[in-house]
Amino acid sequence: METSVVRRYVRGPFGQVHLYEAGDRNSSHRPLVCFHQSPLSGRTFDALMRVLANERYLVAPDTPGYGHSDAPPEPLSIAGYAEAHGAVIEAMDLGEIDVMGVHTGARIAVEFTRQHSDQVKHVVLVGAAVYTEEERAKQRAWTGAALQPTEGSDGTHLKDLWTNWAQFRGPGVTDAMIERYLSDSLRNRGNAAYAMKAVFSHDMATALADLDQPILVFNVQDDIYDATARSAEVMKNGRVVDLSPTGLWPLETRTDEIAALVRTHCDP
């Protein structure tokens, strides 16, 4: 049976932080804290939260400057975003937790774990790109173009954004799923590229190699598929599960399968 997801605001270091939460905080299972991909929002985890909330508490905050959370006054590093989330999680007094992150959120989850190594017990990542310099340059170019502010546009950027997301459409992906990503991408366009700029200054290989926690990485057929496969080479205590031919939206198209693997990983 699925459980509802509720939304609320809490105070954060840059103003209000909007978050999604589900489940019972008094569960015997550790809470699962979820960090989303940019320029999206915590609703990325809605389907997974509804399934797992029967057994544990889950929270998915909108990263500062994305979704409905207030923006920082200037761009942050990935470690800076992790610190901002850390202030919120500390105020919630959750005790020991597991963390999950998607793409940008995977990097934030890894840095959060480095900053709170005693608190975080298991790590789950969807996309954990260990870039070559050539890949980094290519990704920086096309994501930067997609996230430019759009004042004065004739509206063609809307179709471009749709195309950018739809190119990673896999089995089971509906137009409504793409539209949700599109609508999130249109929020806060002035600072939409902040977190993406932080991505290309972040050393995922070193960060992953620094973690002792068990790590589960899901790899899908998207723009960082090869770079994510490379994460297997640097983790001390991790494994990569290939979800091909699934593209983006794995948390919606393969929810039950991913939920089962998360359970096994986080509650051995």
Long-range contacts (C-beta under 8 A, 24 or more apart in sequence): 1-54, 2-50, 2-51, 2-53, 2-54, 3-49, 3-50, 3-53, 3-54, 4-50, 5-46, 5-49, 5-50, 5-53, 9-68, 10-88, 10-91, 10-92, 11-91, 12-64, 12-69, 12-70, 12-84, 12-87, 12-88, 13-64, 13-72, 13-83, 13-84, 13-87, 14-64, 14-65, 14-69, 14-70, 14-71, 14-72, 14-73, 14-84, 15-69, 15-70, 15-71, 16-68, 16-69, 16-70, 17-61, 17-62, 17-64, 17-69, 17-70, 17-88, 18-42, 18-61, 18-62, 18-67, 18-68, 18-69, 19-59, 19-60, 19-61, 19-62, 19-88, 20-45, 20-46, 20-49, 20-59, 20-60, 20-61, 21-49, 21-57, 21-58, 21-59, 21-60, 22-49, 22-50, 22-52, 22-53, 22-57, 22-58, 23-49, 23-52, 23-53, 23-54, 23-55, 23-56, 23-57, 23-58, 24-53, 24-56, 24-57, 25-57, 25-94, 27-55, 27-56, 27-57, 29-55, 29-56, 29-57, 29-266, 29-267, 30-56, 30-95, 30-96, 30-97, 30-98, 30-121, 30-122, 30-266, 31-56, 31-57, 31-58, 31-59, 31-94, 31-95, 31-97, 31-98, 32-56, 32-57, 32-58, 32-59, 32-97, 32-98, 32-99, 32-100, 32-124, 32-262, 32-266, 33-58, 33-59, 33-60, 33-61, 33-85, 33-89, 33-94, 33-97, 33-98, 33-99, 33-100, 33-112, 34-58, 34-59, 34-60, 34-99, 34-100, 34-101, 34-105, 35-60, 35-61, 35-63, 35-85, 35-99, 35-100, 35-101, 35-102, 35-104, 35-105, 35-106, 35-108, 35-109, 35-112, 36-60, 36-62, 36-63, 36-66, 36-67, 36-101, 36-102, 36-104, 36-105, 37-102, 37-103, 37-104, 37-105, 37-127, 38-63, 38-66, 38-103, 38-104, 38-105, 38-192, 38-194, 38-195, 38-196, 38-199, 39-66, 39-147, 39-184, 39-185, 39-187, 39-188, 39-192, 39-193, 39-195, 39-196, 40-66, 40-67, 40-181, 40-184, 40-185, 41-66, 41-67, 41-68, 41-184, 41-187, 42-67, 43-67, 43-180, 43-184, 44-102, 44-105, 44-251, 45-100, 45-251, 47-251, 47-252, 47-255, 48-251, 48-255, 48-258, 48-259, 48-262, 51-255, 51-256, 51-259, 52-259, 52-262, 52-263, 55-263, 57-94, 59-89, 59-92, 59-94, 61-85, 61-88, 63-104, 63-105, 63-108, 63-195, 65-188, 65-191, 65-192, 65-194, 65-195, 66-184, 66-187, 66-188, 66-192, 66-195, 67-184, 67-187, 71-188, 71-191, 71-194, 72-194, 75-191, 75-194, 75-197, 75-198, 76-194, 76-195, 76-198, 77-198, 77-201, 77-202, 78-104, 78-107, 78-108, 78-111, 78-195, 78-198, 78-199, 78-201, 78-202, 79-111, 79-115, 80-198, 81-108, 81-111, 81-195, 81-198, 82-108, 82-109, 82-111, 82-112, 82-114, 82-115, 83-115, 85-112, 86-112, 86-115, 86-116, 89-116, 95-119, 96-120, 96-121, 97-121, 98-122, 98-123, 98-124, 98-266, 99-123, 99-124, 100-124, 100-125, 100-126, 100-262, 101-125, 101-126, 102-126, 102-127, 102-251, 103-127, 103-129, 103-224, 104-195, 104-196, 104-198, 104-199, 107-198, 107-199, 107-202, 107-204, 107-207, 110-204, 110-207, 110-208, 110-211, 111-202, 111-207, 113-211, 113-213, 114-207, 114-210, 114-211, 117-211, 117-212, 117-213, 120-213, 121-213, 121-266, 122-213, 122-214, 122-215, 122-216, 122-265, 122-266, 123-211, 123-213, 123-214, 123-215, 123-216, 123-238, 124-215, 124-216, 124-217, 124-218, 124-262, 124-265, 124-266, 125-215, 125-216, 125-217, 125-218, 125-231, 126-217, 126-218, 126-220, 126-250, 126-251, 127-217, 127-218, 127-219, 127-220, 127-222, 127-224, 127-228, 128-204, 128-208, 128-217, 128-228, 128-231, 129-204, 129-224, 129-227, 129-228, 129-230, 129-231, 130-204, 130-205, 130-208, 130-227, 130-228, 130-230, 130-231, 130-233, 130-234, 131-204, 131-227, 132-227, 135-226, 135-227, 136-200, 139-199, 139-200, 139-223, 139-224, 140-200, 143-193, 143-196, 144-193, 144-196, 144-197, 147-185, 147-189, 147-192, 147-193, 147-196, 148-193, 149-189, 149-190, 149-192, 150-189, 158-182, 158-186, 161-185, 161-186, 165-248, 168-221, 168-222, 168-223, 168-247, 168-248, 169-247, 169-248, 170-220, 170-221, 170-245, 170-246, 170-247, 170-248, 170-249, 170-253, 171-245, 171-246, 171-253, 172-246, 172-249, 172-252, 172-253, 172-254, 173-247, 173-248, 173-249, 173-252, 173-253, 177-249, 177-252, 181-248, 204-231, 205-231, 205-234, 208-234, 208-235, 208-238, 209-234, 209-235, 209-236, 211-235, 211-236, 211-237, 211-238, 212-236, 212-237, 213-237, 214-238, 214-265, 214-268, 215-239, 216-241, 216-261, 216-262, 216-265, 217-241, 218-243, 218-250, 218-258, 218-261, 219-243, 219-244, 220-244, 220-246, 220-247, 220-248, 220-250, 221-245, 221-246, 221-247, 222-247, 222-248
